[in-house]
Amino acid sequence: MRRLRSSTVVLGGMGVLAATITACGSEPDKRCVDPLTREELPSYRCEGGGGSDDDNGGTTRGAYYYGGSVRDKRVSGGSFDKTAVDSGGFGCSGTGGG
């Protein structure tokens, strides 16, 4: 049976540790979304308080939506509340909910 060199074991362990730390500290996905229709918007509609005129003469201002997924330009499975979204990761203690 072949024995692994100690340097291989150490480097492999460091890789797992780095992946764990990165996963725990990562932020959930953030998208600019129309709060009423949940349609994904360009990011500038959430930044700086600006909006743009829509077809009905109103202004569409986006809000950030965290986590979830996009299908047919609409988001689902996430939350407008960043703290309600669990960023997950191996070995993390999440505070998920929703």
Secondary structure, DSSP 8 states (H G I E B T S, - for coil): -----HHHHHHHHHHHHHHHHHHHH----EEEE-TTT-BB--GGGTSTT--EE-TTS-EE--EEEEEEEEETTEEEEEES-GGGS----TT-------
